Amino acid sequence: MESKSAVNMLFALGHEGRLAIFRLLVKAGPVGIAAGDIARTLDVLPNSLSANLNILSHAELITSRREGRSIIYSADFGAMSGLLGFLMEDCCNGAPQICAPLSAIVAKAEACDGACFEDASTGAAA
C-alpha cells in the first residue's frame, strides 16, 4: 500500500461519525447494511450519512451495491487488512514480544476477508 492511500484511509476514519459507520459495517460483515438502517442505528441525518459514506467510499474502505430500492454498504475487508498491514510493516524492528500479537490480528483479518462472519439467517459460518 502506498502512503497516500493509507493517509486517505486514516483521514476518513479520523472522524467520529465515519469511524462509527465503518465499525458498524465491519460488525455486519459481508452482508452489509442498508443506508437507511445505518442512519437509524446511529441516529444520523440522511445528508450527513451520505457525505460520510461518500468519504469512506472514496477512501476505498467500503463498497456499495443496489438491492431493489436500497443501497447496501459493506466494509472492504481487503482494504482494512491492507491498512493494518501497512501500519504494522516495520513494527518495532520485528521485536516478537510486541509484534507477534499484532501480527496475529493482521493475519486473522487477511484470512477472514469478511468470510469469517456468521450468516445471520442460519447461524452458520458464511
N, C-alpha and C positions, 0 to 999 in steps of 0.2 A: 504494500500500500504506500502511496506517495503521501508526503507530509501534508500537501494541500487537501487531499481527501480527508485525512484524519482531522485537520483543522475544521473543515466544513461540518464533519460529523459531530465533533466536540462542541462547536458553536451551536448546532441545532439542539443538542442535548443540554446545553448550558442555560436553559430557561425552564423554570419550574413547571409550567404548563406542558411544554413539549416533552419534558422528561416523564411526566405523569402519563401522557399519552403513550409514549414508547414503552414504558414499563407495563402498562395495561395490555398493549399489543403483544409484548413478549409473553406475558402471562397467558394470553388467549391462544398462543401457539399458531400453527399454520392455518387454522380455520379462520382466524381473523375476527374482526368485529365491524359491524355496520357503523357508518359515521354517526347516525342518529343515536345509536346505543352508546357510542363513546361520549357524545355530548351529554346524554342523560346520566351516565355513570359518573362522569367527572364534573357534572353541573357546569358545563361550559357553553357559552353562547355560540350559535352556529357560525357566525362570521369569524370569531376568534379561533374556533376549532379549524375552520377551513384554512385560515392563514397558517396555523401551526402545522397542520397536516401537509400543507404545501412546502413548508421549510424542511420538514422531515423527509418528504419525498425527494426534494432537490438534493438533499444530503445523501440520498440513496440508502436511508435507514429503514424505509417502509416501502411496501408495494401496495397497489390497489387493483381491484377487479370489480367489474359490474356483475351483479346478480339481480336480474329483474330491474326493479327501480332503485335498488340500493347499491351503494358503493361500499365494498368490503375492504378494510385496510388490514394489513398484516405486517409484522416486523420482518425485516430481511435478516435472517439469521446468519447468512454468509457474510454480510456486511458487518454485523455485530461481532462475529468471530474474527473477521479481518482487523477491526479496530482494536479488539482486545489483544490480538497477536502483535499488532504494531506497537501498542503501548508496552508490551512485555518483551519486545525484541532484544533489548540489551539489559535486561533486568539484573541489576546488582552484580554485573560481571559474572553471571551464572552461579552465584552463591546458592547451593542447593537448599539450604535451610530456609531461604527466603523465596526462591523462585519455584521450588517444587510444588508447593500448594497452589500457587497462582498459575503455574503452567498446567496443572491438572484441570483447573477451571476452564482455561482456554481450550485444552484438548477435548473436554466434555462438550463445550459449546460447538466446536468444529464438528465433532462426531454427531451431535444432535441435529443440527441444521433444521430444527423445527420438528423433526420426525420423532423426537422423544416425548412429545406431549401425548396425553391420553385423548382418545376420541370421546368427546363428551356424551355422545349418544350411546356408546356401547361400553365405555369404561375400559376398553382395551387400548393397548398402545397403538398409535397411528402408524 
